[in-house]
Amino acid sequence: MGITMSPQDYATAFRVLAATARHPENIGQVVEQRILPRLPKQPSLLDVGAGSGKVAERLAPHFDLLTLLEPNRDQIAGFNHGKAKIFLEPFERYQSSEQYELVLCSHVLYHVPLSDWGGFIDRLLSFVRPGGYCLIVMAAARGPTYELCRDFSDTLLFGEHLVATVKQMGLPHEVIPTMSGFFTKTFEEMYTLCRFFVLEGCFTAAQLAALSAEEVRALDEKIRVHAERCRGADGMYRLEQDEDLIIIPKP
C-alpha cells in the first residue's frame, strides 16, 4: 500500500514552515547578543541549508556578504537579496577557498548519518575564519514537536546528540535553549504539517512503502489526533518546538 505526500502537501508544509517558524528571530537575537559583538566590522556569513532564506534575511543587516547553500531550488526560489550569493547545491559538494566570520547550519544534521557528524562539523569549521564562529541549530528532545515525533519513532536525532558529539570531539561550545514553533489557521494545514514531520522525519521510504492499508489508516488517525491537540482556545493551531543553538568558536 505505502503512503506518500503529494507535491501540494509538500508545498503547504514548506509554506507554513517558512511563514510561521519563530527560529529566524531566535537565531537573530542570539547572533546579535552573543556573536556579533565579538566579530570585526562587515563580517561575512555562510548559511548551510538556507531553506527559504528567512534566517539569512533576518541576519542580512549585520553582514557585508551572504553566501547561501540550498539544494532545493523550490525552497529558495522566493529569496533575493543584493548581498547574497546563492548556490543550489548541498554542503558536501560546495568547494571554495573562502572563509567566513559566521557559518550557520540550521536544521540540517537530521539528514546526515550520525557516524558522519564529526566529519561534517569539521568541514563546517574549516570554512570559519580564525576568531569566528559556527552556529548549529537543531530541535531538542523536549516539547510538543518532540512528543509528536517520539510517538512514531525512538531513533530520531536531536540537539542532545549534537552536544554529545561536540563534547566527544573536544570542541569548546555554548548551548542556548530556545522555543520556536509554527501555527496555522486551519486543521488541514496543521494536519499536513504534522504529517510532514512524521513521514519525513520518522520513517524511511522503504518503511512507508511496506505499510499495509490498515497500517496506513492507523498512522493517519494517529497523526490527526496530534493535529487536533494543537488547537488553541482562539481557534488557531499551534505546534511548539524546543530548539538548541550550539555556538562553536574557532580559535
Buried (B, 14 or more C-beta within 10 A) or exposed (E): EBBEBEEEBBEBBBBBBBEBBBBBBBBBBBBBEBBBEEBEEEBBBBBBBBBBBBBBBBBBEBBEBBBBBBBBEEBBEEBEEEBBEBBEEBBEEBEEEEBBBBBBBBBBBEEBEEEEBBEBBEBBBEBBBEEBBBBBBBBBBBBBBBEBBBBBEEEBBBBBBBBEBBEEBEBEBBBBEBBBBBBBEEBEBBBBBBBBBBBEBBBEEEEBEEBEEEBBEEBBEBBBEBBEBBBEEEEEBBBBBBBBBBBBBBE
